[in-house]
């Protein structure tokens, strides 16, 4: 799969998630996908568990893709993750690919915070 094809597939997958079409989202995953969240020490084994968790999520977030990087069977997708309370988290997903599908997904989540003043002389923004 070329990068433009992969990018289109990732955009379609996240669009399906944002529209709560979790069955369609699952079509981009292998049956034996492993989804993990190191910060909460959670692991979901298989597409059935993954979809069930997404469907059980009360008011799941929506995602806006910021950047997609891919090198062979490894990809990183950076997103803004918007919640119903108005918060927008910065999230990075690491995807392990197999035969054009996501076989591994590791999510790292970060709530935005103000930069400390002592770093002001070193930064170009804000």
LODRENPA-24772 format. One record per residue (C-alpha): residue in one letter; x, y, z; residue number from 1. Coordinates in Angstrom, 2 decimals. Layout:
<r resn="a" u="X" v="Y" w="Z" resi="NUM"/>
...
This chain:
<r resn="x" u="0.00" v="0.00" w="0.00" resi="1"/>
<r resn="x" u="1.42" v="3.38" w="-0.95" resi="2"/>
<r resn="x" u="1.47" v="6.22" w="1.55" resi="3"/>
<r resn="x" u="-1.43" v="8.08" w="-0.18" resi="4"/>
<r resn="x" u="-3.51" v="4.89" w="-0.01" resi="5"/>
<r resn="x" u="-2.58" v="4.41" w="3.64" resi="6"/>
<r resn="x" u="-3.36" v="8.04" w="4.44" resi="7"/>
<r resn="x" u="-6.77" v="7.70" w="2.79" resi="8"/>
<r resn="x" u="-7.47" v="4.50" w="4.74" resi="9"/>
<r resn="x" u="-6.52" v="6.15" w="8.04" resi="10"/>
<r resn="x" u="-8.72" v="9.16" w="7.28" resi="11"/>
<r resn="x" u="-11.60" v="6.82" w="6.40" resi="12"/>
<r resn="x" u="-11.08" v="4.76" w="9.57" resi="13"/>
<r resn="x" u="-11.14" v="7.82" w="11.83" resi="14"/>
<r resn="x" u="-14.14" v="9.24" w="9.95" resi="15"/>
<r resn="x" u="-15.98" v="5.98" w="10.67" resi="16"/>
<r resn="x" u="-15.03" v="6.22" w="14.35" resi="17"/>
<r resn="x" u="-16.12" v="9.86" w="14.55" resi="18"/>
<r resn="x" u="-19.46" v="8.92" w="13.00" resi="19"/>
<r resn="x" u="-19.81" v="6.05" w="15.52" resi="20"/>
<r resn="x" u="-19.70" v="3.46" w="12.75" resi="21"/>
<r resn="x" u="-17.58" v="1.11" w="14.82" resi="22"/>
<r resn="x" u="-18.24" v="-1.89" w="12.55" resi="23"/>
<r resn="x" u="-16.74" v="0.08" w="9.65" resi="24"/>
<r resn="x" u="-13.82" v="1.23" w="11.82" resi="25"/>
<r resn="x" u="-13.12" v="-2.43" w="12.64" resi="26"/>
<r resn="x" u="-12.71" v="-3.30" w="8.95" resi="27"/>
<r resn="x" u="-9.32" v="-1.53" w="9.06" resi="28"/>
<r resn="x" u="-8.11" v="-3.88" w="11.82" resi="29"/>
<r resn="x" u="-6.89" v="-7.48" w="11.76" resi="30"/>
<r resn="x" u="-9.04" v="-10.02" w="13.62" resi="31"/>
<r resn="x" u="-6.23" v="-10.50" w="16.15" resi="32"/>
<r resn="x" u="-5.42" v="-6.82" w="16.69" resi="33"/>
<r resn="x" u="-3.77" v="-5.94" w="19.99" resi="34"/>
<r resn="x" u="-4.76" v="-2.49" w="21.24" resi="35"/>
<r resn="x" u="-2.86" v="-1.17" w="24.23" resi="36"/>
<r resn="x" u="-2.70" v="1.92" w="26.39" resi="37"/>
<r resn="x" u="0.54" v="1.99" w="28.40" resi="38"/>
<r resn="x" u="-0.57" v="4.88" w="30.61" resi="39"/>
<r resn="x" u="-3.52" v="2.90" w="32.02" resi="40"/>
<r resn="x" u="-1.91" v="-0.54" w="31.59" resi="41"/>
<r resn="x" u="-4.84" v="-1.74" w="29.44" resi="42"/>
<r resn="x" u="-4.70" v="-4.25" w="26.61" resi="43"/>
<r resn="x" u="-7.48" v="-5.39" w="24.32" resi="44"/>
<r resn="x" u="-6.98" v="-8.64" w="22.44" resi="45"/>
<r resn="x" u="-8.85" v="-9.03" w="19.17" resi="46"/>
<r resn="x" u="-11.25" v="-7.07" w="17.03" resi="47"/>
<r resn="x" u="-14.30" v="-8.24" w="19.00" resi="48"/>
<r resn="x" u="-12.99" v="-6.85" w="22.31" resi="49"/>
<r resn="x" u="-11.84" v="-3.65" w="20.62" resi="50"/>
<r resn="x" u="-15.23" v="-3.01" w="19.03" resi="51"/>
<r resn="x" u="-17.11" v="-3.88" w="22.22" resi="52"/>
<r resn="x" u="-15.02" v="-1.38" w="24.17" resi="53"/>
<r resn="x" u="-15.64" v="1.35" w="21.61" resi="54"/>
<r resn="x" u="-19.37" v="0.67" w="21.64" resi="55"/>
<r resn="x" u="-19.48" v="0.72" w="25.46" resi="56"/>
<r resn="x" u="-17.65" v="4.07" w="25.67" resi="57"/>
<r resn="x" u="-20.12" v="6.65" w="26.98" resi="58"/>
<r resn="x" u="-19.71" v="9.70" w="24.74" resi="59"/>
<r resn="x" u="-16.46" v="8.75" w="22.96" resi="60"/>
<r resn="x" u="-14.16" v="11.46" w="21.64" resi="61"/>
<r resn="x" u="-13.80" v="12.56" w="18.05" resi="62"/>
<r resn="x" u="-10.44" v="12.70" w="16.31" resi="63"/>
<r resn="x" u="-8.84" v="15.24" w="14.00" resi="64"/>
<r resn="x" u="-5.73" v="13.95" w="12.30" resi="65"/>
<r resn="x" u="-2.74" v="16.29" w="12.54" resi="66"/>
<r resn="x" u="-0.02" v="14.17" w="10.98" resi="67"/>
<r resn="x" u="0.60" v="10.69" w="9.59" resi="68"/>
<r resn="x" u="4.07" v="9.18" w="9.36" resi="69"/>
<r resn="x" u="4.74" v="5.77" w="7.90" resi="70"/>
<r resn="x" u="7.79" v="3.63" w="7.36" resi="71"/>
<r resn="x" u="7.00" v="0.16" w="6.09" resi="72"/>
<r resn="x" u="4.83" v="-1.70" w="8.58" resi="73"/>
<r resn="x" u="5.04" v="0.96" w="11.27" resi="74"/>
<r resn="x" u="3.02" v="4.18" w="11.32" resi="75"/>
<r resn="x" u="2.41" v="6.99" w="13.76" resi="76"/>
<r resn="x" u="-0.77" v="9.01" w="13.63" resi="77"/>
<r resn="x" u="-0.95" v="12.21" w="15.67" resi="78"/>
<r resn="x" u="-4.45" v="13.46" w="16.45" resi="79"/>
<r resn="x" u="-6.40" v="16.01" w="18.42" resi="80"/>
<r resn="x" u="-8.85" v="14.05" w="20.56" resi="81"/>
<r resn="x" u="-11.93" v="16.18" w="21.40" resi="82"/>
<r resn="x" u="-14.19" v="15.26" w="24.31" resi="83"/>
<r resn="x" u="-17.73" v="16.39" w="25.09" resi="84"/>
<r resn="x" u="-16.54" v="18.52" w="28.01" resi="85"/>
<r resn="x" u="-14.62" v="20.74" w="25.57" resi="86"/>
<r resn="x" u="-11.17" v="19.38" w="26.37" resi="87"/>
<r resn="x" u="-8.88" v="18.49" w="23.47" resi="88"/>
<r resn="x" u="-6.08" v="16.05" w="24.20" resi="89"/>
<r resn="x" u="-2.98" v="15.52" w="22.10" resi="90"/>
<r resn="x" u="-2.72" v="11.85" w="21.20" resi="91"/>
<r resn="x" u="-0.25" v="9.72" w="19.28" resi="92"/>
<r resn="x" u="-1.14" v="6.28" w="17.99" resi="93"/>
<r resn="x" u="1.55" v="3.85" w="16.92" resi="94"/>
<r resn="x" u="0.18" v="1.38" w="14.38" resi="95"/>
<r resn="x" u="1.79" v="-1.93" w="13.51" resi="96"/>
<r resn="x" u="0.58" v="-2.99" w="10.07" resi="97"/>
<r resn="x" u="0.08" v="-6.39" w="8.52" resi="98"/>
<r resn="x" u="-1.25" v="-6.92" w="4.99" resi="99"/>
<r resn="x" u="-2.57" v="-3.37" w="4.83" resi="100"/>
<r resn="x" u="-4.48" v="-3.61" w="8.13" resi="101"/>
<r resn="x" u="-3.74" v="-2.44" w="11.65" resi="102"/>
<r resn="x" u="-2.50" v="-5.43" w="13.70" resi="103"/>
<r resn="x" u="-1.24" v="-3.43" w="16.67" resi="104"/>
<r resn="x" u="-2.36" v="-0.10" w="18.06" resi="105"/>
<r resn="x" u="-0.68" v="1.63" w="20.98" resi="106"/>
<r resn="x" u="-2.16" v="4.90" w="22.18" resi="107"/>
<r resn="x" u="-0.38" v="7.64" w="24.14" resi="108"/>
<r resn="x" u="-2.56" v="10.45" w="25.48" resi="109"/>
<r resn="x" u="-1.61" v="13.86" w="26.79" resi="110"/>
<r resn="x" u="-3.67" v="16.67" w="28.22" resi="111"/>
<r resn="x" u="-2.33" v="20.05" w="27.08" resi="112"/>
<r resn="x" u="-0.54" v="22.21" w="29.66" resi="113"/>
<r resn="x" u="0.95" v="25.68" w="29.75" resi="114"/>
<r resn="x" u="4.64" v="25.90" w="28.95" resi="115"/>
<r resn="x" u="6.76" v="27.09" w="31.87" resi="116"/>
<r resn="x" u="8.10" v="30.64" w="31.69" resi="117"/>
<r resn="x" u="11.73" v="29.54" w="32.11" resi="118"/>
<r resn="x" u="11.60" v="27.96" w="28.62" resi="119"/>
<r resn="x" u="10.40" v="31.15" w="26.92" resi="120"/>
<r resn="x" u="13.90" v="32.22" w="25.70" resi="121"/>
<r resn="x" u="14.33" v="28.89" w="23.89" resi="122"/>
<r resn="x" u="11.04" v="28.51" w="22.04" resi="123"/>
<r resn="x" u="9.82" v="29.97" w="18.80" resi="124"/>
<r resn="x" u="6.10" v="29.75" w="19.75" resi="125"/>
<r resn="x" u="3.62" v="30.76" w="21.03" resi="126"/>
